[in-house]
Amino acid sequence: MYRKNQRGGGKSRFYQRRKICRFCVDSDLEINYKKPKALRQFITERGKIIPRRITGTCAKHQRELTVGIKRSRQIALLPFVGKPMY
């Protein structure tokens, strides 16, 4: 039988450094649907848009990024789906 104090410690807290928006920091970077090479780093190899909690972009720039990726997909600069895995 186990007692609470013998079982072990509680959850260890893991604090991660706050992510910053790279578009807010560097004003030279722009979100343009005509530059698929810049937009490609914000989508997965399966073609999904990476969420802002992972990339660290602010809400304003994430909305612009989403629109840019979708426009780039419409004119076939970016794929809708990634490469098949078989």
N, C-alpha and C positions, 0 to 999 in steps of 0.2 A: 504494500500500500504506500502511496506517495502522499507526502504532505506538501503544502504549498511552498514552504521555504526550502525544501530539499530538491524540488524539481528543476530549478535553474532560474536564470534571470528572465527579465521581461524582454520586450522588443527593444532592440537597439535602434536608436534614431540615426538616420542618415541624412545629413544636410548637404544639399547640393548648391553650388554657387548660382546665383540668379543669372538667368540667361538674358542677354541684351539683344535688341533688334539691330541687325547689321545695316539695315536701311536707314535707321534713325542716326546711327553713329557716323556712317559715311554718306555724305550727301551726294557724292559722285555716282553712287550706285542708283540705278533706276530700274523699275520694273517695266519691261517692254516686251510685248508678245512677239516681236520680230526677232528677239534674241533667245532662241531655244536652249542654247548652251548654258546661259545663266539660269534659266527656269528649270533645267533638268535636275539640278541639285535639290530641288524642293519636291520632287516626285520620287516614288520608290521604283524599283525595277519592274514591279507589276503594273505601274502606271497610276498609282494612287497619290493624291496630294498629301504631303506630310503635314500633320497638325501643328499648330503654333506652340503647343506645350512642349513639343520635341525640338522644333527648330529655334524657338526663342523669339520669333518675330512678334511685333506688337499687333493689336487687332486691326488697326488701320492698314498696315502694310500687308497683313495676311489676306484681307479682303481684296486689295489690289493684286496681290500675287495669284489668288484664286481666279480672278477675272482674266488676268494675263495668261495663265495656263490654259483656261478654257478657250480663249480666243485662239491661242496657238494650236490647240487641238483641232479647232474647226477648220483652219486652213492647212492642216496636215503638216505642221512643223514639229509637233509632238504627238506621240501615239496615244490613243485612248487606252489601249491595253499593252502591257509589256510583252516580252518574248515568251512563248510557250515553254513550259518546264518539262517537256517530255522528249 
